[in-house]
C-alpha cells in the first residue's frame, strides 16, 4: 500500500502498513491518545469498538472488491451492477457483516471534520447502524463516543490514525486473521495495563493453550461458564485450524456465559472477529450460578478460568448441581467444579484453572466434596503450575482435568485409566518475561500435553510413538487407594516425589568432597582466629 496522508492537515505522512506488527503499533499509539481521559474499562471498550468497526468495514470492502472482480459481473447489465454490489446476501452468506453505506470507514474518514454534531455523533450512529443491520451484534457495540468526557479533537486524531491501519491487502491473509491477532494483542496489552482488574476478561495465552493442547477439542461442543473475552473459544478454533485446516472450523460449536456486561461485549466482538458465532455467548450477560442460561447443555469439552476463591456468589442449598456436596458460601471453587461436572456429556472432559488451595483444603466440607469427586473417578489429571503466570493475582494456581470416562472407549483404544489419576508438577517450568510475569514455552506446553496424552494413550501420542512412564519429580500415575492414604489431597508434589539426581562420572566422590571441605573450613577458622588475635593485639597497643 503506498504512503498516504493523514486526514489532519499539516501532519506527516505515515509509511504504508505491511505487517500485523505495524498495525499493532499504530493502534496502540491511537489508544494512548485517549489514555487518562476516561476510566480503564471504558477506554478498553472505546478503542476495541473502533478497531472492530474498522475491521467490519475493511472486511466488507474486501468482499465487495471480490464481487466486483468476478467475471460473471460482466454479464449483468451495467445499470444493475451497482445494485448487485449492494445485495446484502452476497456478504452475509460469506460470513461478512453487512455495513450500511454511512457506517463504512471511508465515509467516516471523509466526514470526520465536517459531520454535523461532530465525529463522536457520527461514530455512535455508525455503531447503531451496524448493530441494526446484523442481529448477532445487537447490543454489543459501544455507543460512547459522543459524550462530554470524550475529547473530540483527540477522537478525530484517533480516527485518522486508525485509518492508516488497513486490515486487508496482506497477501493471502484475510482481514479476519489480521484483525484477530490485533484484537488479541490489545486484550493482552489492556490486561497488562489493568493488572488485577483484568482477571475478569483475560487468561494468559500460554495457560489457555495448555488447556487446549491437553484436551484436544477437534470437534463437538465447547463450553466456558466464565468465558471472559472468549479466549478459550478462540484458541480452540485455532487448534482445529492448525491440526485439520480452516475447512473444519465449524466442527466446533461454542457456548459460554459471562456475568460482566462489558466483558460480555468483548467476547461477542472477539468471536465475531474470529469467524465464530457470537450467539454462543448468549443474548445477554448473566451470573452462571444465579441464572444458568444453558441448563440442558451437555458439552464435549469444558474450559474455564473462574474467579479464584470467590465468596460473593449466589449459593442455593439443594441445587441439583451439588451432587457431591454443598459448597460453602465462603468459597465457590467447588461450586465451579460441580457446575462443570454437571455440564459434561457421557464422555466429556474439562480443564479448569483454580487456586492451589482447591487441591488440599478441608475447610467447610471441601475435603469431603473433593473425596467424593475422586471416588466418582472424575479426576483425570492435576497439574501444579509455576508462579507468576497471572499478572492479575499473586495466588498460586493449578489445573484440574476432569473426565466422565477413563475407559478405553471402544474404537479409540485408549489406555484404561479407571481408578487412576495423573499428577504433574510443572512448578519449575516457564520463562520469565520480566521481573513479574512468566510464560510457558512451546517446549513446556509440549512436555506437559505429551505426558498427559501418553498416559491416556491418545491417537496423537501413538502417532508420535509416545508411551507413559513415571518420572520422579515431574509425573506420577497414582491409584485411588494411594490418594485415599493422602486423605484425598491432590497436590502433585505429594505423589511425584523428588527428582532423581543423576550421577556425574566426573564428579568428586562424596567422601572425598566432605574431607576436602572440612579441611578448608578448619583452615578458614584458623586464619580467622589468627586475624582476631592480631586485631586484639593492635587494639591493646592503641589503648595503651
LINZI-V359849 format. One record per pair of residues at least 24 apart in sequence whose C-alpha atoms are under 7 Angstrom apart, sorted by the first residue. I is the first residue (numbers start at 1). GAP is how many residues later the second one is. If there is no record, write none. Layout:
# LINZI-V359849
i = <I;I>
gap = <GAP;GAP>
This chain:
# LINZI-V359849
i = <6;7;17;18;20;23;24;26;26;27;30;30;30;33;33;34;37;37;38;40;44;45;46;49;49;54;55;55;56;57;57;57;58;58;58;59;59;60;60;60;60;62;63;97;98;98;99;100;100;102;103;103;112;119;119;120;120;120;121;121;136;136;140;140;176;176;180;180;195;195;196;196;196;197;198;199;200;201;201;201;202;202;204;206;206;208;209;210;211;212;213;214;214;217;219;219;220;220;220;220;221;221;221;221;221;221;222;222;222;222;222;222;222;222;223;223;223;223;223;223;223;224;224;224;224;224;224;225;225;225;225;225;226;226;226;226;226;227;227;227;227;228;228;228;228;229;229;229;229;229;230;230;230;232;234;234;254;255;255;256;256;257;257;257;257;257;258;258;258;259;259;259;260;261;289;290;297;298;298;298;299;299;299;299;300;300;300;300;300;301;301;301;302;302;302;302;303;303;303;304;304;304;305;305;305;308;308;308;309;324;324;324;325;327;328;333;346;347;347;347;348;348;349;349;349;350;350;350;351;351;351;351;352;352;352;353;353;353;353;354;354;354;355;355;355;355;356;356;356;359;359;359;360;360;360;370;371;377;377;378;378;378;379;379;380;380;381;381;381;382;382;382;382;383;383;383;383;383;384;384;384;384;384;385;385;386;386;386;386;386;388;388;388;389;389;389;391;414;414;414;415;415;417;419;419;420;420;420;420;421;421;421;422;422;422;423;423;423;423;423;423;424;424;424;424;425;425;425;425;425;426;472;472;472;472;472;473;473;473>
gap = <154;153;148;152;158;142;158;135;139;135;128;131;132;121;125;120;112;113;111;154;146;97;96;92;93;51;112;124;41;42;47;48;109;110;117;37;116;36;37;38;39;106;28;37;35;36;31;29;30;24;26;27;44;33;37;25;26;32;24;25;142;143;125;128;97;98;93;94;196;197;195;196;197;195;194;193;28;27;28;62;26;27;186;233;234;24;26;235;140;24;236;235;238;84;32;33;31;32;33;80;31;32;33;78;79;80;30;31;32;33;77;78;79;80;31;32;33;76;78;79;80;31;32;33;78;79;80;31;32;33;63;79;31;32;78;79;80;29;30;31;77;30;35;36;39;34;35;37;38;41;37;40;41;71;37;40;26;25;26;24;25;24;25;28;29;31;27;28;29;26;27;28;25;24;25;24;46;45;46;47;44;45;46;49;44;45;47;48;49;47;48;49;38;47;48;49;47;48;49;47;48;49;47;48;49;25;46;47;24;45;48;49;44;39;36;25;58;56;57;58;55;56;53;54;55;51;52;53;48;49;50;51;47;48;49;44;45;46;47;43;44;45;40;41;42;43;40;41;42;130;131;132;129;130;131;118;117;41;42;24;25;26;24;42;41;42;40;41;42;40;41;42;110;40;41;42;43;109;40;41;42;43;108;41;42;40;41;42;43;44;48;49;50;48;49;50;46;42;43;44;41;42;39;60;61;57;58;59;60;56;57;58;54;55;56;52;53;54;69;72;73;50;51;52;68;48;49;50;67;68;48;24;25;26;27;28;24;25;26>
